[in-house]
C-alpha cells in the first residue's frame, strides 16, 4: 500500500501486475456470482412441504368392478386405475403393429411393468393419466368401435387426448399418428395385499413379473 | 451536451439545465430529432405499443392491489375484482383487453418492418431488441394468463411448461424446477405472479429503452427505405426530415385517438371478444382432473401452437415451435436484397411475403380449432409457407427483380 501510495502520476504502470489483478478480481467475482445465485436457483425446487405432500397413496380396490376406472391424485397427477376384463387384456397384442412403441422400449415405467400388459397384475392397469405429449388428460373411450371421427369402427378401446388427439390403448400404449411419442408413464406401485394398491412405492416384489 | 451549459438561461430553467441536460435532451430526441417526412399509417404502431405498455403498467399496478396469488385465493380474488371492487371490472378488462391489444399492435409493428425492410442494415440491433421485447412479451402474456387460475389458466400452464420436458436429459428435472412441485401448483402460481408483476415488466422497460436508443442512433426507416441522412441541406438537417416534435407527436395523437376509440369499444361492449380474449373455460376454477375441451391458448400464440400440433413427434414439434419464433431474429442476415422497401422489390419477394402473411393468419385460425386430420394437414401446408418465407429468403431475395430506388422520398403534400 505504501509503495502504491508513493507513486507519482508519472510512474510507469506495471501492466502485468494490473492485468493479473484484473483477471484475479474478475475470477473471484465470477465465483461469487455462482455462489450467490445458488440459493435463489435452489429456492425454485420443490419445497419440503411439496415433497411431504408427494408421499405414496393407498387405494382400496375391493369395489372396483371389471371394466371400471378409478382416478386418484398423486403428486398432482391423475392416476388411472383400470380393472381390465379378460377380453380387454387378450386383445392387447392384436394391434401391436399400429403402435409406436409396442414393447415400451422408449417409454417410462418401472421395470416390473415392462411386459405385454404393462402391469404387475394383468387385470389391473395403473398409469399416470397425463398425455405424454403435453400433459393433458386423455379421456376414456373403452368400447371397441367408437363413433368419434378420429377413432372409428376399428378402434380397439383405449384413451383419446382431447388436446391434440393422441390415442392410447388399454395398456397406455400410444398409437401411430399421435403427437405423443411415448406410452403413458407408469408410476412406481405395489400391492400390500390383494385388495390394496400403494401408488408411489415399489414396495415388496410381491406380484412382480 | 455542452451547448446546454453555454446558453445560460435565467431562473429555474437555467438552474435545472446547469444540473441536468433537459434542454439538450428535448432537442436531441424531439424538437431537433429529424424523422422522415413520408411516414404513413404503418408508423403509428410503435407509439401505440408504448401507450399500451403504459396502460398495462397502470391497470396492472391497480389489479395487484386486489389480486391474491395462491391456489385457493387467486380465482376468488379475480371474481372479487369483477364483482365487488369499485370499477374493478373496468380495470381488469382494461388489462385483459390491453394484453390482446399489445400483441395486435406489436404484430402490426413487426409487419411494418417486413414491408419496408426496417430490420435491414444499419438497424439489425434495433430489430433484435424488438424481437427480445416480443419474447419478453410472450412470457409476460403467458404468465399473466395463468394468474386468474381458471381452468384454461391451469392447463395452459401445464402444456407450456411441459414443452420444456422435451429437452433431452435435463427436461424432466427442469420442468419440476420451473413448477416447484410435482404438478402445476401453488408454488408455480406464486412465482409466475412475481415474474409477471416485477421481473418481466422491469426487463421490458429496459428493453424498450434499448430499442429507443438504437432507434435514435440511425433514425427511423421509412416507406421508401431510403436513408434520409444521406441527403442533408445546408443547415445540416436531412432534406427529407421533419422535427419529431411537433410534427409526429401531433400525428401520433391522431393515431392514439383512433386506437383508443376501438380499444374502448372492445373494453365496454365485447371484453371477451367472442371467446377470443377471455375463454369460457377460464370462468371455471382450475381443476387438475378436468381438461377443457378443446384446449386453446390465447389467439396471439396460436400460430406457433398450430405448428406444434401439426408434428407427430413431440420433440420435433417443440423444436419447430422454437425455430418458428426464433426465425424472426435472423431476418437481417437472411435478406440479401439490395433494396429495403416493398415499393421497390420485385414479384418474388411480394409473393413470398403474401404466402407468409396468409400462412401466419391461417395457422392462427387453425390453432384455435379442434384437431382433425384435415386441419393437421392444413397446418402442415401453412407451416411450410411460414418457414419458406424465412429460410428460402437468402436465395429469392437475391433473385428478386428489384426496381430502382429514387434519390429522395416520394411525398405528396
HADDOCK unambig.tbl for C-alpha pairs under 7 A between the chains (distance, minus, plus):
assign (segid A and resid 44 and name CA) (segid B and resid 177 and name CA) 5.64 0.50 0.50
assign (segid A and resid 44 and name CA) (segid B and resid 178 and name CA) 6.72 0.50 0.50
assign (segid A and resid 44 and name CA) (segid B and resid 180 and name CA) 5.34 0.50 0.50
assign (segid A and resid 45 and name CA) (segid B and resid 176 and name CA) 6.95 0.50 0.50
assign (segid A and resid 45 and name CA) (segid B and resid 177 and name CA) 4.73 0.50 0.50
assign (segid A and resid 45 and name CA) (segid B and resid 180 and name CA) 4.89 0.50 0.50
assign (segid A and resid 46 and name CA) (segid B and resid 177 and name CA) 6.88 0.50 0.50
assign (segid A and resid 46 and name CA) (segid B and resid 180 and name CA) 4.26 0.50 0.50
assign (segid A and resid 46 and name CA) (segid B and resid 181 and name CA) 4.71 0.50 0.50
assign (segid A and resid 50 and name CA) (segid B and resid 181 and name CA) 5.92 0.50 0.50
assign (segid A and resid 75 and name CA) (segid B and resid 182 and name CA) 5.28 0.50 0.50
assign (segid A and resid 75 and name CA) (segid B and resid 183 and name CA) 6.53 0.50 0.50
assign (segid A and resid 76 and name CA) (segid B and resid 182 and name CA) 6.21 0.50 0.50
assign (segid A and resid 76 and name CA) (segid B and resid 183 and name CA) 4.97 0.50 0.50
assign (segid A and resid 77 and name CA) (segid B and resid 183 and name CA) 6.51 0.50 0.50
assign (segid A and resid 78 and name CA) (segid B and resid 289 and name CA) 6.41 0.50 0.50
assign (segid A and resid 133 and name CA) (segid B and resid 314 and name CA) 5.99 0.50 0.50
assign (segid A and resid 134 and name CA) (segid B and resid 159 and name CA) 4.89 0.50 0.50
assign (segid A and resid 134 and name CA) (segid B and resid 162 and name CA) 5.48 0.50 0.50
assign (segid A and resid 134 and name CA) (segid B and resid 163 and name CA) 6.64 0.50 0.50
assign (segid A and resid 135 and name CA) (segid B and resid 158 and name CA) 6.23 0.50 0.50
assign (segid A and resid 135 and name CA) (segid B and resid 159 and name CA) 5.85 0.50 0.50
assign (segid A and resid 135 and name CA) (segid B and resid 162 and name CA) 6.67 0.50 0.50
assign (segid A and resid 136 and name CA) (segid B and resid 291 and name CA) 6.20 0.50 0.50
assign (segid A and resid 137 and name CA) (segid B and resid 290 and name CA) 6.95 0.50 0.50
assign (segid A and resid 137 and name CA) (segid B and resid 291 and name CA) 5.77 0.50 0.50
assign (segid A and resid 162 and name CA) (segid B and resid 293 and name CA) 6.04 0.50 0.50
assign (segid A and resid 162 and name CA) (segid B and resid 294 and name CA) 6.24 0.50 0.50
assign (segid A and resid 163 and name CA) (segid B and resid 293 and name CA) 6.95 0.50 0.50
assign (segid A and resid 163 and name CA) (segid B and resid 294 and name CA) 5.86 0.50 0.50
assign (segid A and resid 163 and name CA) (segid B and resid 295 and name CA) 5.51 0.50 0.50
assign (segid A and resid 164 and name CA) (segid B and resid 309 and name CA) 6.23 0.50 0.50
assign (segid A and resid 164 and name CA) (segid B and resid 371 and name CA) 5.96 0.50 0.50
assign (segid A and resid 165 and name CA) (segid B and resid 371 and name CA) 6.43 0.50 0.50
assign (segid A and resid 177 and name CA) (segid B and resid 312 and name CA) 6.11 0.50 0.50
assign (segid A and resid 178 and name CA) (segid B and resid 312 and name CA) 5.71 0.50 0.50
assign (segid A and resid 179 and name CA) (segid B and resid 309 and name CA) 6.84 0.50 0.50
assign (segid A and resid 179 and name CA) (segid B and resid 311 and name CA) 6.30 0.50 0.50
assign (segid A and resid 179 and name CA) (segid B and resid 312 and name CA) 3.99 0.50 0.50
assign (segid A and resid 179 and name CA) (segid B and resid 313 and name CA) 5.42 0.50 0.50
assign (segid A and resid 179 and name CA) (segid B and resid 314 and name CA) 5.86 0.50 0.50
assign (segid A and resid 180 and name CA) (segid B and resid 312 and name CA) 6.89 0.50 0.50
assign (segid A and resid 180 and name CA) (segid B and resid 313 and name CA) 6.37 0.50 0.50
assign (segid A and resid 180 and name CA) (segid B and resid 314 and name CA) 5.81 0.50 0.50
assign (segid A and resid 181 and name CA) (segid B and resid 313 and name CA) 5.61 0.50 0.50
assign (segid A and resid 181 and name CA) (segid B and resid 314 and name CA) 6.18 0.50 0.50
